[in-house]
Amino acid sequence: MKLWVKWLILGILSIAFGIFVLANPVAASISVTLLAGILFMLSGGIQFVAGFGEEGAWGKFLGIGLGVLMLLLGLSLIWHPLQGVISLTMLVAILFAASGVARLITAFQMRETPFFWMMLLSGALSVLLAGYIFANFASVAPSLLGLLLGIEMLFNGSGLIALALFLRTAKGELKEKLEQRLDK
């Protein structure tokens, strides 16, 4: 199978799964929370074991302590996925607000450049999105993570399809250029 066909299939699958996720964003949010819990437990376990290999009492304490905290966070997300969805949604909203404010500050530092309005608009939209999430938190929280995942999968699939089509056409163009160079 040609490389571009593999990327095309992966892109189509990503779009199909993105549509599937968007069809039930609450279930997807719970799945994202469970996956985050599993990953926190895995990394916490590794951190815990690695902490015993640290030199010095402070290094051991910090490594083992962080490992235990990550393990407990992972267990909490797995045992209480709905509460985890709410916590992770709050974290996403805070990150949207913080990144929006940072872009607004950066925009005003870029006042004299042609990129000022793009940065200002980007920052303002992030702050407005965070405000919308906070204002409608009870209705938005259960489905936000699933919606973000579904949208990301659609964008990812579109990008992979564009890459596949580029590889398919670029390969032909590159082949023609090589043949022209060999003829000279």
ChimeraX attribute file (.defattr): number of C-alpha atoms within 10 A of each C-alpha:
attribute: neighborCount
match mode: 1-to-1
recipient: residues
	/A:1	5
	/A:2	8
	/A:3	10
	/A:4	20
	/A:5	15
	/A:6	14
	/A:7	20
	/A:8	22
	/A:9	15
	/A:10	17
	/A:11	24
	/A:12	18
	/A:13	15
	/A:14	23
	/A:15	23
	/A:16	16
	/A:17	17
	/A:18	23
	/A:19	16
	/A:20	13
	/A:21	22
	/A:22	21
	/A:23	14
	/A:24	14
	/A:25	21
	/A:26	21
	/A:27	16
	/A:28	23
	/A:29	29
	/A:30	24
	/A:31	17
	/A:32	20
	/A:33	27
	/A:34	23
	/A:35	16
	/A:36	19
	/A:37	25
	/A:38	18
	/A:39	15
	/A:40	23
	/A:41	24
	/A:42	16
	/A:43	17
	/A:44	24
	/A:45	19
	/A:46	16
	/A:47	21
	/A:48	23
	/A:49	16
	/A:50	14
	/A:51	19
	/A:52	15
	/A:53	12
	/A:54	15
	/A:55	9
	/A:56	9
	/A:57	10
	/A:58	10
	/A:59	14
	/A:60	18
	/A:61	15
	/A:62	15
	/A:63	21
	/A:64	23
	/A:65	16
	/A:66	18
	/A:67	24
	/A:68	18
	/A:69	17
	/A:70	23
	/A:71	24
	/A:72	16
	/A:73	19
	/A:74	25
	/A:75	17
	/A:76	17
	/A:77	26
	/A:78	22
	/A:79	13
	/A:80	15
	/A:81	21
	/A:82	18
	/A:83	16
	/A:84	24
	/A:85	25
	/A:86	22
	/A:87	15
	/A:88	20
	/A:89	23
	/A:90	17
	/A:91	12
	/A:92	17
	/A:93	23
	/A:94	17
	/A:95	15
	/A:96	21
	/A:97	23
	/A:98	16
	/A:99	18
	/A:100	24
	/A:101	18
	/A:102	14
	/A:103	21
	/A:104	23
	/A:105	14
	/A:106	15
	/A:107	21
	/A:108	14
	/A:109	11
	/A:110	15
	/A:111	13
	/A:112	9
	/A:113	10
	/A:114	9
	/A:115	11
	/A:116	17
	/A:117	15
	/A:118	12
	/A:119	21
	/A:120	20
	/A:121	15
	/A:122	18
	/A:123	24
	/A:124	18
	/A:125	16
	/A:126	21
	/A:127	24
	/A:128	15
	/A:129	16
	/A:130	23
	/A:131	16
	/A:132	13
	/A:133	22
	/A:134	17
	/A:135	11
	/A:136	11
	/A:137	17
	/A:138	10
	/A:139	10
	/A:140	17
	/A:141	22
	/A:142	22
	/A:143	20
	/A:144	23
	/A:145	25
	/A:146	26
	/A:147	21
	/A:148	18
	/A:149	19
	/A:150	26
	/A:151	17
	/A:152	15
	/A:153	22
	/A:154	23
	/A:155	16
	/A:156	18
	/A:157	24
	/A:158	17
	/A:159	16
	/A:160	22
	/A:161	23
	/A:162	16
	/A:163	16
	/A:164	21
	/A:165	16
	/A:166	13
	/A:167	18
	/A:168	16
	/A:169	13
	/A:170	12
	/A:171	12
	/A:172	12
	/A:173	12
	/A:174	11
	/A:175	11
	/A:176	12
	/A:177	11
	/A:178	11
	/A:179	11
	/A:180	10
	/A:181	8
	/A:182	8
	/A:183	7
	/A:184	5
